[in-house]
Amino acid sequence: MANAQEYQAFLDRIAALRETVTDRLSAQLVADPQLADVLTKQIDDLLRSAVKADLQQKPPPDKGLAQLVGIGEQAADALGKTRLPQEIEPYDESVSAERLVAMADLYYIYQHEMVGVFRAVQKLQELFRAGAVYLSSGAGAYALYQFDRREVLRYTRRDRLAAYRRAFGYGRSPVPTGSRANSDYHGLLEHFMNQVALFHRDKRIADVVRERAYDPSFGSIAVVRRAGLDLRNNLKFTSYGHVNVLRVEVMQLLDEAYRILGSDDIKRLFGADTAWDVVEIVLAQYFGERLVTSPRQRMAIAGREVLRWLAQPHLLQTQRANFEALLLEIAESAEEWLTSAQSLGMASRQEDRRTFPWDRSRAPLTTTRRDSHRPTPPPSRSPATRGRAPAPLNGVRV
């Protein structure tokens, strides 16, 4: 392994190489800014390969302690001749893609739970058992019977709601003993969606005002990367446990429920054309709910695409052109999620705020409601203002 003196000499050579290359290619760098990214990546790859080769070497049995303290034949006569490890494995590279994909599917399931797919099937079961609907021996009636018989083998609704609270902080169901609700998730998700949308918007503006439309934009990839890493690290700690098994079972349950709602005899019963029409008719007639089927379903699809993208190593890409090409995959999904969530009052567009405070108590007040299904507590008042209504915030009274 390299000692401290050799390590310092290697870094000096890398710095000299950067200066020499930029000095000799200064004219080309002005004419072609992409050349700087290419050169920087090549030198960074050279540095990374040297560090990786050093890390793969087996350390001495005493881990270099004899050299450092001056014991035995391996004692060093100068500090620069002692062993100096380069680094350890980066934190952001130690995330399991399988667990994040499971969280993406669980988010997809949650949104359909909020749409009311499972409640619609449950109501049909009640009507079927009571003989209150004209169903007897059709495909939908038989599927309802099978759905009811297998209920004892599945995770219950209480289990699902507890999983949503633990994974995303949504709802008010109690979490399992020993865990806590992930109250930071929605804010981090909203922030990442905003940064992706802002970056994509900056790129579109750059495409319009410049001659070469496919040049790299002026948006900051560091801000997008940091927002994505914060969200990914947050999901990392809530993706353990039975989430993977639960999402597989509930995805099967969701597919079965949709097939029941889309069976011919049940669609004829309600005069519906699709399974989604059946869901909306049941929710409107028997629950008296305001229908949010379209925005919720689009949030499910767009949110799952974004979380699946986070499960891949795209965030660690440092070259601008490659990062922009990879980010383009979820740019429209982020815009669509934001628009749908904004229509439901669950998110706001951060046009003038590109950072998200780590200390949630310092976050600026907003008039959007979070997806926690509970009212926001009233702001505290000082004795001087007690008894008076709070002043409007941005023209809206909260």
N, C-alpha and C positions, 0 to 999 in steps of 0.2 A: 504493500500500500504506500501511497505517496506521503512524504512527511510535509511539515508546514512550509519548509523552504521550497521544496519542489512545487507545492501547490501554489505558492505565491508567484513563483517564476512562470508557471503555466498561465495564470490569470494575466500576468503582465504581457505574455506573448499574445494572448487572445486580444487584449486591448490594443497592442501595437498592430495586430493584423487588421482590426477594424479601422484604425486611423489610416493605415496604408491604403486599404481598399477604397475608402471614401475619398482620400486625397487624389488617387489616380483616376477615379471614376466620377469626379465632382461634376464635370460637364454633362455626362450621361444621366446622373441622378437628377439634375435640374430638369432635363428634358423628359425623363421617364421616371416619375416617382415610384412606380411599382418595382423598379429595379432595387430600390432601397429595401423593400420588404423581402425580396428574394435573397439579397445578400445577407440581411440580418438573420433570416431563417437558416441559411446554410451555416453561418458561423455559430448560431445557437445550437444547431444539430451537432456540429463538431464538438462544442463544449459539453453537450449532453452525453454524447457517446463516450467521451473521456471519463466523465463522472460515473457513468454506468459501468464502464470497465473497471474502474477503481472499486466500486461497491461490490462487484462480483468476486473480488479477491478475498481469500479467507484471512481474517485477522490473526495475529499471533496468539498463542495460548494465554498470555497474560494481558491481552488487549492493549499492549504498548505501555503498560505501567512501569516496567523495568527501565525503559528508555527515559520516561518522564521523571522518575524519582532518582535515577542514577544508581541502579543496583545491578551487579553482575557484569558480564561481558557486553551486554547490549546497551549499557548506559550511554546516553547521549551527552556530548560535551557542549551542546548548544540547544536552545529551545527549538530552533528551526529544523533540527534533525529528528524531532519526535514525530510519532504517527499522528496524522490529522485526518479523521474521517470527513468525507465530503458533505454528506447529508443523509437524511432518512427518507423513507417513502413519503411523498407529498400527501397531505390529508385529503385533498379533493379528488385524488385518483383511487381512493379506497372505498368506493360505493358500489354495491351490488346492483347490476341492471335488472335482475329478476325481481328484486323486491320493489324497485321503483315502478316497474311495469305493473306489478300487482296493485300498487297504490293508484296508478292511473285507471285500472279497471274498477277499483273500488269507488273512485270518484264518479266514474261513468254510472255505476250502479246507484250511487247516492242520488244523483240528479233524477234518475228514473223513479226512484223511491219518492222523491218530492213531487214528481209529476202526478203520481197516484196510480201507477200500473198495478202494484200489488193490492192496493185498497180496492181497486175496481174488481179484481178477481175475487177478493174476499167477499165483496158485496154480492157478486154473482153467486158465490157459494151459498150465502145466506138465503138468497131468493130461491135458489135451486132446491135447497133442503126444505124450505117452507112451501114449495109448490106454488110460488107466487108468479112464476114466469112459465111461458109455454116452451119448456125444454124437457125432453124425456130420453130419447135414445140416439140423438145425433152425435156427431163427432165432438162438438163442444161440450155437450152434456156428459159424455163418457170421460173426456179429458178433465172436466171439473171434478168428477168422482175420483179419478186417479190422483189429481192434485191434492184433494182432501185427504186421501188415504196415506200419502207419503209425507204428510205434514209433521208427523212425530219423528221422522228421520232427519229433518232439516234444522238448520239454525233458525231460531225464532225471530220474530220482529224485534223483540227486546235485544237479542244478540246483535242484530244488524245496527240498530240505533246506537248501541254502546260502541260498536266498532267505528261508526261515523264520528262519534264524539271524540274517541281516542285518536283517530287518524287525522281528522280535519278540524276538530273543535266545533262541529255543527250540531245543533240541537241542545237539549237540556237533559238528556238521559244520563243516568249515573254511569261512570266508567268502571271497569273492573277494578277490584281491590289491588292496590299497588301501582296503578297507572294514573295518568292525569290527562286532561283534555288538551289537545294541541291548539291552543288559542292563537298562536302566531301564524298559523298556516294561511288563512284567508288574506291577511294583509300582505304576506310575502308573495302569494299567488297574484294578487291584484297588482302589486308593484312590478313583478316580472312581466306580466302581460302589458302593462303600460310601457315599460322600457323597450320591449320588442316592437310594440306598435309605433313608438316614437322613432326608433331606429329605422324601421321600414318606411315611415313617413319622410324622414330625412333623406333616405336613399331615393325615394320617388322625386323629391324636390331637386336633388342633385342631378337626377337623370334628365330633368326638364331644362335646367338652366345651363347645363354644360353641353359641349359638342359631342364628346364621346360618352354616350349614355351608360356604358357598362364599366366605367372606371369605378374604383372604390369610392364610397360616399364619405361625407364628413362626419357621420355619426360615430359615437364612441363605443367601441366594442367592449371596453373595460367595464363600463357601467352595466351593459347587458349581461356580461359574464358574471359580475359580482352579484347582481340580482338573481340570476339563475343558480349560482352556487349556494346562495343563502336559502333559496327555496328547496334545492336538492338536499342540502344538509339537514334542513328541518324535517323533510320526509324520511330521511335515513333513520332517525331515531324512533319513528312511529311505525315503521314497516316491519318490525319484528313480530313474533308471535303467530297467531292463527290467521293473520290477514290474508296470506297467500291461499290457504285452504278455503277460507270463507269466500273469497272472491270467485274461486272456481265453482263452488257450490251455488252461490247466488247468481252467477252468470247463467248457469244451467236453469235455475229457477226463473230468471227473467225471460229467457228464451221460451220456456214452457208456458209462462203466463201470456206472453205476446201471441203465441200460437193458439192458445185458448180464446183470447179476445178476437183473433182473426178468423176463427172457424165460421163456416157458412151459416150454421143454425143460429149462432149468437149474433152475427151481423144482421141476419134477417129479423131477429127478435127486436132489434133497435132501429131497423131501417138504415143501417150504416153501410158505408162503402169500404172502410178500412178498420183495422184494429184500433188506430188512434181515435177514430170517430166514436167507437164504443167507449173508450176510456173517458172522453170528454162528455159524452151523454150521461154516463153513470155518475161522474163527479158532479155534473150540473144538476141532475134530477134528484139524486139521493143524498148528496153532501152539500149542495148549494154553494160550491166553491167557485171562485174566480179562476178561469182557466189560464194556466201559464205553460201549456204544453210545448208550444213552439220555442220560446226562448230557453226553457229548461233543457229541452232535448238538444238544442244547438250548443248550449253550455257543456252538456255531457260529451258530445262529440269533439268539440274544439278543445275542451280541457283535457280530455284523454290524449289527444294528439300532442299537446304541448308537454304533458308529463311523460309520455313515452319518449319524446325527443330529449328530455332531460336525462333519461336513463342511459343514453348513449354518450360517448366521450366527446361530443361536438363542442361542449363548452370550453374544453381545454385547448381548442384550436387557437393558435396565436397569430397565424397569418391572416391578414384582413380579408383578402379576396376569398380564401377558403371559408372563413367564418361567415361572411356575408352569403355565400352560396348555400351553406348549411342552414343558416338562420332563415333563409327564404322559405324553407319547408313549413315553418310554423308561423310565418308573418301574418298570413290571412286568418289563420286560426285564432291568433291573439286578438286581432281586430274584431273578429266575430264574437269571441267570448266577451270582450269588453262591451260591445254594443248590446249583447243579450243581457249581461249582468247589469249594465247601466239602466236598461229598460225596466228591470225588476228592483232597482234601487239598492243593488248589492255591490256596486263598484262605481268609481268616478274616474274620469280621465285626468291624469296628472300632467297637464300641459306645461305648468310652470314649476313643477317640483320633480327633480330627477334623482333625488336621494330619498331613502326610506330610513327613518331614525331607528337605531337598534334599541334604544330605550323607548318603549311604547308610551310611557307616561309623557314624553316630550313631543309626541306626534301631534300635528295640527288637527284641530277639530274639523270634522266633515259632517255633512248632512245626510250621508248615505248610511243605510242600515246594513249591518253585517248579516251573514247568513246563519245567525245563531237562534233565530225564532224567539227572541225575547226582547222586550223594550229596552232602549238605551236609558240608563239612569240619568236623572236631571242633574245639571251642573251645580256644583256647590256654590253657595252665596255667602258673602261676607256679612257681618252684622249691619253694615251701612246700606247694603242693597237688599237685605232680607225683607220679604213682603212685596217686592216689585218683580215684574216679569223680566227675564233676561233680555238683553238687547239682541236685535236680529243679527244673524251671522250671514254676511253676503246677501242681505235682503230677504233671507228665509228665517223664520222663527223656529227654533229647535226646542 
